[in-house]
Amino acid sequence: MGLPRFFPESKIHRFEYRPLFYNEDKEDFERRRAEIRKELGKEDAQDVRILQHGTFKRMYERRHEELKGSNRRIMILAICIGLVVYFTNRYFGFI
């Protein structure tokens, strides 16, 4: 039994490299197959996501917009706290 720690001990992480290969013909085949199955109403139990052109860009833009909103909230909160501190200091004269 040791003393409790504020931060967990770092663990050794193994690097696992799995090479990815892009086969455009196979992607097109899978996309067409999924469209045909959807039209025929034969949905598989699996939720297959197919990467389309621009997917990563849309994900980046969405995440970027979320961060901008978050940053605005933080700035507004910081300004409000600063004003509260300023006026309480001016009224009560703590500092």
C-alpha positions in Angstrom: 0.0 0.0 0.0 1.4 3.3 -1.0 0.3 6.9 -0.9 -2.5 7.9 -3.2 -1.3 9.6 -6.3 -2.8 12.7 -7.9 -1.8 11.6 -11.4 -2.0 8.0 -12.7 1.2 6.3 -13.6 2.0 6.2 -17.3 1.8 2.8 -18.9 3.8 1.5 -21.7 1.9 1.6 -25.0 2.7 -0.7 -27.8 2.7 0.7 -31.3 0.5 -1.3 -33.6 0.8 -0.5 -37.3 -1.9 -1.8 -39.6 -1.4 -0.6 -43.1 -4.5 0.6 -45.0 -4.9 0.0 -48.7 -7.3 2.0 -50.8 -9.0 0.1 -53.6 -11.2 2.5 -55.6 -12.9 -0.3 -57.5 -13.9 -2.1 -54.3 -15.2 1.1 -52.7 -17.4 1.8 -55.8 -18.6 -1.8 -55.8 -19.5 -1.6 -52.1 -21.3 1.8 -52.5 -23.3 0.5 -55.5 -24.2 -2.7 -53.6 -25.4 -0.7 -50.6 -27.5 1.6 -52.8 -29.1 -1.4 -54.5 -29.8 -3.2 -51.2 -31.4 0.0 -49.9 -33.6 0.3 -52.9 -34.7 -3.3 -52.6 -35.2 -3.0 -48.9 -32.6 -5.5 -47.9 -30.7 -3.7 -45.2 -27.9 -5.5 -43.5 -27.7 -5.6 -39.8 -24.3 -3.9 -40.1 -24.0 -0.2 -40.3 -21.5 0.2 -43.1 -20.0 3.6 -43.6 -18.5 4.4 -46.9 -16.0 7.2 -47.2 -17.0 9.6 -49.8 -15.2 12.5 -51.4 -15.0 15.4 -48.9 -16.0 13.5 -45.8 -12.9 14.5 -43.8 -13.3 18.1 -44.9 -16.9 18.2 -43.7 -15.9 16.6 -40.4 -13.1 19.2 -39.9 -15.4 22.1 -40.7 -18.1 20.8 -38.3 -15.5 20.4 -35.5 -14.0 23.8 -36.3 -17.4 25.4 -35.9 -18.0 23.7 -32.6 -14.6 24.9 -31.3 -15.4 28.5 -32.4 -18.6 28.4 -30.4 -16.9 27.0 -27.4 -14.2 29.6 -27.6 -16.8 32.4 -27.8 -18.5 31.1 -24.6 -15.1 31.0 -22.8 -14.3 34.5 -23.8 -17.7 35.8 -22.7 -17.4 34.0 -19.4 -13.9 35.4 -18.9 -15.1 38.9 -19.6 -18.1 38.5 -17.2 -15.8 37.2 -14.5 -13.3 40.1 -15.1 -16.1 42.7 -14.9 -17.4 41.1 -11.6 -14.0 41.2 -10.1 -13.3 44.7 -11.3 -16.6 46.2 -9.9 -16.4 44.2 -6.6 -12.8 45.5 -6.2 -13.9 49.0 -6.9 -16.9 48.8 -4.6 -15.3 46.9 -1.7 -11.6 47.8 -2.3 -10.1 44.4 -1.7 -7.0 44.9 -3.8 
